[in-house]
Structure formats: C-alpha cells, structure tokens
Amino acid sequence: MSLKHIADRDDVFARRYDYGDEEVLVADLGVAGDASVDLLDDTAIVVFEDDEGARQLELELPDGGAQAFITNGVLTIEVGL
C-alpha cells in the first residue's frame, strides 16, 4: 500500500502497520462531513470534501482481500497478506 498520495498533504496524518499476515493503513483525513471509500479490484477510491472542495484519492492495494471503512474522518484499510 502506498501512503504517498495521502502523505503529500501536510494536514493529514497517515501510518502503515504490518501485523504478520495483515497490513493496515490508517489516515486521518481531517473531514467532519461525508466521506466514502470503495474498493475496486486492487484500488481503494476515497471521496471526501475538505477546505479545498471535493477530493478523490486512489490508493493501489496489494493482493489479499482488502476491507476499508471510514469512521469519524479516519480511513482504515486492512489487507490480509
């Protein structure tokens, strides 16, 4: 998983964790309103609004069956390796 797309923003805290057979990406998008994440093949598509307006991020995912969700503006993507 690549944090580059998210980590380029100074106002977003993102971290990747490896837990043996699972990889987890956590990013605080800093949004209070609507945000969504959809998984399409090996890509996570994140759509949200911030001070700059509507934004979309696409994150490439490794193989392994990913799950993704957003809670209180925090994006979490879990991938089983």
Secondary structure in CASP SS format (residue, H / E / C, confidence):
PFRMAT SS
TARGET T0000
AUTHOR 0000-0000-0000
METHOD secondary structure of the structure
MODEL  1
M C 1.00
S C 1.00
L C 1.00
K H 1.00
H H 1.00
I H 1.00
A H 1.00
D C 1.00
R C 1.00
D C 1.00
D C 1.00
V C 1.00
F E 1.00
A E 1.00
R E 1.00
R E 1.00
Y E 1.00
D E 1.00
Y E 1.00
G C 1.00
D C 1.00
E E 1.00
E E 1.00
V E 1.00
L E 1.00
V E 1.00
A E 1.00
D E 1.00
L C 1.00
G C 1.00
V C 1.00
A C 1.00
G C 1.00
D C 1.00
A E 1.00
S E 1.00
V E 1.00
D E 1.00
L E 1.00
L E 1.00
D C 1.00
D C 1.00
T E 1.00
A E 1.00
I E 1.00
V E 1.00
V E 1.00
F E 1.00
E E 1.00
D E 1.00
D C 1.00
E C 1.00
G E 1.00
A E 1.00
R E 1.00
Q E 1.00
L E 1.00
E E 1.00
L E 1.00
E E 1.00
L C 1.00
P C 1.00
D C 1.00
G C 1.00
G C 1.00
A E 1.00
Q E 1.00
A E 1.00
F E 1.00
I E 1.00
T E 1.00
N C 1.00
G C 1.00
V E 1.00
L E 1.00
T E 1.00
I E 1.00
E E 1.00
V E 1.00
G E 1.00
L C 1.00
END
